[in-house]
Amino acid sequence: MNSVTTRELFDKHTGVIYFRSTMSQAIFEFLTNSLRFDDHETAIQEVFDHIVTTSQKLYVPSEYCTGDEQLLASTDDVFIPSKPDKSGIKILMMCDAKTFYMLNAQVYTGKNSTPKGIPFAKYYSTEMSKLIHGTNRNCAFDNWFTSLPLAKKTAQ
């Protein structure tokens, strides 16, 4: 929502309730003006991992989950011609299908991100759903793993 002003996001009548229910406008502005990620190798990954871990500790999923992908627009990293934003940071996630709350997520780091001999789809669907193994929950995965050109190369 980069094109929307902070005032518009937090407006009581036309804003997005998710933002107002998560934090105050003042806290949001403080965080967006204060957070810096100088170490490109680790800083964002540490914050991302902390968010995922906290999500897993504090949320109990319903009986239905779903796996999918999100491409965060960027000029770096993965290039996917079939997506509206052609390149960016690919995030694979599993969410609660009823509330859409994130249960698990991993940043896709390229063709060397899976162990040799294990197909991309099998590896990531297993990794994403480890949290619910043995809990009698259902998880449906979209065809997100086939949209990565590197996954297609591996399958050949």
N, C-alpha and C positions, 0 to 999 in steps of 0.2 A: 504494500500500500504506500509506496514511495511518493506517489503523486498526490496524496491526501495530507493536508496539514494536520498538525497535532490538535489544533483547536477543533477541526472537523471530526477527527477520530473520537474525541472525548465529548462532543456535543450531546447534551441530554436528550435531544429530540431526533436528531438525524445521525448521530455517531454510532459506532460499533460497540454494542454492549459488552463484548468480550474484553475490550480494552478497559472500560470503566470498572468492570467487575474484577479485574486482575490487579490494578494498581491505580493510584491517582495520577492525574495529568502532570503534577509537579514531579512525582517520582519518575514517571516515564521520561520527561524532559531531562531530568538530572542524569538518568542512566544513558540516554542516547547522546548526551553531551560529554559524558565522563568516560564511557567505556572505550578503551583502545586495545588493539591487538597488535602489538609490535613484533612479537615473535611469530612469524607466519608458519613455523613448523609445529608449534604445540599449543599456543594460547587458545585458539578457537576450538581445537579438539578437546582441551581440558574443560572448557565451559560446556561444550556440547555433551560430553560424557557425563558431566555433573547433572545436567538437565535430564538426561535419559535415566540415570541411576535414581535420581529423586522421584521421577515419574513412576518408576517401577516399585519403589518403596511405599509410596503414598496412595496408589490407586489399585483397586481390585477390579479386573475386567469382567464384563458380562460373559455370557456363554458363547458369544460370537465375535470373532476377530477377523480382520482383513489385512492383507499385505499389499503395499503399493509403493510407488516411487514419487519423488518430488524433485524437480530440477530448479535449483535456485539460480536465477539469472546471474551470469558473470562472464567475464571475458577469458577466464581461466578454465582449466580442467577439461571435463568431458564435452565432446561435440556430438549432438544428436540431431540430425537433420529433420526427423519427424516431429519434433517438439516445437511449440510456438517460440520459446526461447531456445535458440539453437545450441547454446553452450552454457555451462555453469557447473555448479557443484551438485552432484547427484546424491540424494539421500534416499535410502531404502528404509521403509518403516512398516511396523505392524501397529494397527490401531484397534481400539474397541469399535466394533461395527455399529453399536447402538449410540454411543456418545461421541465417537470420533476422537477420543482421547488417545494420545500417543502412548504406546506400551513399550516399544522398543524401536531403535533407529540406529543406523550405521551410515557413515559417509562412504560412498563408493570410491575407492582409491585407485582403480585401474585394473588392468588385466592380471596383475600379479597379486590381487587381493584374495584369491581363493587358492587353497592347496592344490597342487598338481594332481590331476586325475579326477577331481571332483567337479562335476558340471556346475556352472554358475547358479542356475535355478535351484538345484538341490542344496548347494551350500548355503545360499542366502535365505531360502525358505526355512531351512533347519535352524540357522543361526537366529533369525528373527523370531521364531516361535518357541525357542528353548524355554522361555519364561512360562509358557502354558503347557509344556509337555506333561502328560500324566494327570491333567486336571479335568478331563472330559469336556474341554472347550473345543469349538470348531474354528478353524482358520481357513479362509479362502484367499488365495493369492491371485492377483491379476496377472496379466502377461507382462509385468514390468521387467522381468529379466530378459525378455526377448527384444526389448527396445534398445538395449545397449549394443552398439556395434562390436564391442570387444567380446561380448558373450557369443555372438554369432560366429566370430572368428574361432573361438575356442571349440565350438560345436562342430566345426568342419573337419 
